[in-house]
Amino acid sequence: MRRLLLALLLALPGCRGAHPEDPARVTLQVFAASSLTEAFGELERSFEAAHPGVDVRLTFAGSQVLRLQIEQGAAADVFASANPEHLQALRAEGHVAPPVDFATNELVVVVPLDDPAGVRSFADLPNARRLVIGAEAVPVGRYTRRLLDRAAETLGADFVAAVRARVVSVEHNVRLVRAKVELGEADAAIVYRTDAAATERVRVVEIPPALNVRARYPIAVTTRAAAPETAARFVAFVRSPAGRGALERHGFRAAP
Amino acid sequence: MGALLAATLLSLLVLPLGALALSTSIDDLTAGAAHPLFGPALALSLRTTLLSLAFTLLTGTPLAWWLARSTSRAARLTELLVDLPIVVPPAVIGVALLQTFGRRGVLGPPLESLGVTIPFTEVAVLLAQVVVAAPFYVQAAANAFRKVDPDTLIVARSLGASAPTAFLRVAVPIALPGLVAGASLAWARALGEFGATLLFAGNMPGRTQTMPLAIFAALEADVRLAVVFALVLAAMGGALLLALRLAPALWRRRRGAA
């Protein structure tokens, strides 16, 4: 009986020990922030086309959740975070090799296609009766608060107070923020440019460049990577001209 | 053999929560309880789950009674429909609720013209809980009512009891253990409700952020805080489930003494 249970456990995919890297058949586990969903989907396809035998498996979640999973021993080879903090912490704990920036992102306001509240510019934001933003604990929420702090300096504290009063929900990830506008339930939301680019059901309202906040995206190979060579090759690919092209097609700006 | 299998499941159920409890110190607990998100979320969770339970009992009991009594095809079909929300992922239920009560929903615009908006309010929290939790009560209550022998009701009626009296004084006491089990299950499910609430009611501290949402918010900021919140939720759930389980026996004893 005990042997049967053990056999059952070993049959589960995650329970097997690390195998030496066989270049003909490698599974590369890539953990990436939710905002990278579309861009990394494209990178996966082109990387697999260029490296037959490599199967890239993508896992998307909030950067904090992915960090927690890596700290708890999740089998990730590469981690691409929407925020430098989490990778720095993982680096300090010895879970990842030194990270490198590969992309930047910025904030935009999105409104439903029919723009029911008449939000045509960033200064119109208080027109929204229902505004949805990211929670303070997640990167998009922190960037949004930094944006509002800057707006307070130029557009005045009253503007920011009016905006804050319209917030009906603070969401835990940027896709949930966007969903509220896509469903027409929120009049406006603040998301990354890339999230706006990934749907046709929202309209973008630009934030003045002087106020906007730039988000850095770092990437690193984990120290327990089962396929470290392929992982390093994937990171190099993300930063290659082909990788940069894919990132830019999805609204990112490739890091210099 | 049987004991080994049972022990396997039991340890799977108990070990994770035990590990959580063991990894937490008293200092963590007091720090967690002092956190500004904690009090409002706990109060909101208690208030909304008790209200949604009251609503479920009030509306679910007559529905369950009909399901148990009726042999019609309509009743069997209804039984199936009542069970459906259990199968559907809660986040999808949240979207479905938005498409019902939201701005572009079926009932949203007429309600809005009456000045009633439901999404992102405490009412939305409550409705989400009712939809995900009520099926558990209705199912258990219908099964409990099926154990009530129709003859005992006929006898009660022949002795002069009105239909409501016969139901309340004869059927409900017989079915009580099943009703209580169903109510506890529904209440526990409502307390843990996350996905439908997140979509339909949003996450606004002090307004729509229930304990599970606060736990998720804490998880993004500080894992230890999330653990403390979860332990408090688990302890509260355990205490209330215990109370509900003991209630029928106490009630019977008091009635026996009277």
Interface residues (C-beta under 8 A of the other chain):
Chain A: M1 L5 G62 Q64 V65 L68 P116 R130 V132 A135 E136 A137 V138 V167 V168 S169 V170 E171 H172 L176 A179 K180 L183 G184 E185
Chain B: M1 L4 T8 V95 L98 Q99 G102 R103 R104 P119 F120 L198 L199 A201 G202 N203 M204 P205 T208 F216 A217 A218 L219 E220 A221 V223
